[in-house]
């Protein structure tokens, strides 16, 4: 018997397995293909707006995604540098083959992780508790189970009129596990995602495109990275035009999204090119990023034209795009429909409420993106390990991390489309910057045992504090608050990592204090715990809609209850009275 079984070796499964193993637990990872560990199914890029913050948070909590990105990244960019620090986010294009090999090697070399290829068909439950899983080849008993199934549950691929089972190109589908979850009483829904065509590099006329350079001094994702080993490359930008849009409009009857062949909901914020043409008719062109998938290969990713139209339609409209007139196709775009479990069925730890000892993480919870999956996997893995040890659960609040915002959103909101993180979702985003993820979260990692040597962390905290005190003592902090002033003018010679924190803390001090005041009010509501089996039917005069939403979501606190759509301040007052608050 293993302590933990992790089902899936994608971005969520990797972080979950590593967290459990690094916290001392024997962990079995079951995957359809060991060679696909950490596979970048869509764009081989990590980070982006708000997503970059999540990756730095994973790193600060002892996870692996940031280090893997630094080891395999081939173009690094800091986004929104002309805006304030609250919305600046790192992004990196990776070599997808190197990333897979990095993660496969890492899991294979971890002494407490065993990798096995099998298709899981059933979660085994006894007395309301998960006791392992059953695969096609064998039974796998365990004390805890984490499902990170990605897009593989009853997965169906669409490319024009052609349909085939499979969660990824040339990979199978897990056909029975979601039926098993239904049998256990879980609500199961269906979502859709998609990917664009891949084009041969040698067939592209780059003279007709615009070069997009990376940062001249790239900033690593990981707080522990000292150098970036891979050569840095460029990407390119081009645009669709009316000729492409006319071809797409003329063939909407053959597009699965519009012919009725696909019935599930896709990601609102990453629409297919068919959706863009239909929903944004006033747009005469849409941006296309041409991005290399590897340093030594020919495959180029067309970011911005995800599609499930038939191959002949894809060839026709893509060859109207400047630079792609002679495009040679290595792979056509396609869509995937797959089952998921709406996440209102989870506790804030990502353990299911229905079955004890069972956690869900990643796209099974209705999220999109490698980063969102990695953050959930890490939290699920930590909490599985803590539960086995009889220790209190680990829950990140909305004021602590984007990961906390994401999990809170998932549990309390009725999402019927893939969830994607944005900076606008975080009301305390000035406190949740990408530059201070280590200061916010590393103390948790030290306490959990996921990071051990805190010498460098403590030294940096001391240096930041001493610099701020020196500036205030001398009165030079007032100079730094001028918009044009920089830290080098008032206190030169500070290390870059220290200087950046000092400058932001003093320059934005008023705004930071205002958000910290709001956080204190927020924490008062969060501290008022609602018992998990609280009987809402006992509250007289509670509106039917509020009772229905509260019973469905089962909020862990008054704070979480206050953020549920359909629960009014009057409902909260009634709830507070019955809780004795």
Helices and strands as residue ranges (DSSP letters): E 2-7, H 11-22, E 27-31, G 34-36, E 45-47, H 51-60, H 65-72, E 73-79, G 85-87, E 89-94, H 96-109, E 113-117, E 120-126, E 129-135, E 139-147, E 156-159, E 162-165, H 177-183, E 189-195, E 198-200, G 201-203, G 206-208, E 210-212, E 235-239, H 242-250, G 252-254, H 256-259, H 273-279, E 287-292, E 299-303, H 311-318, E 329-331, E 334-340, G 343-345, E 358-360, G 363-365, H 370-389, H 402-412, G 423-425, G 434-436, H 437-448, H 455-474, H 477-480, H 487-490, H 496-507, H 509-526, G 536-538, H 544-553, H 558-562, H 569-579
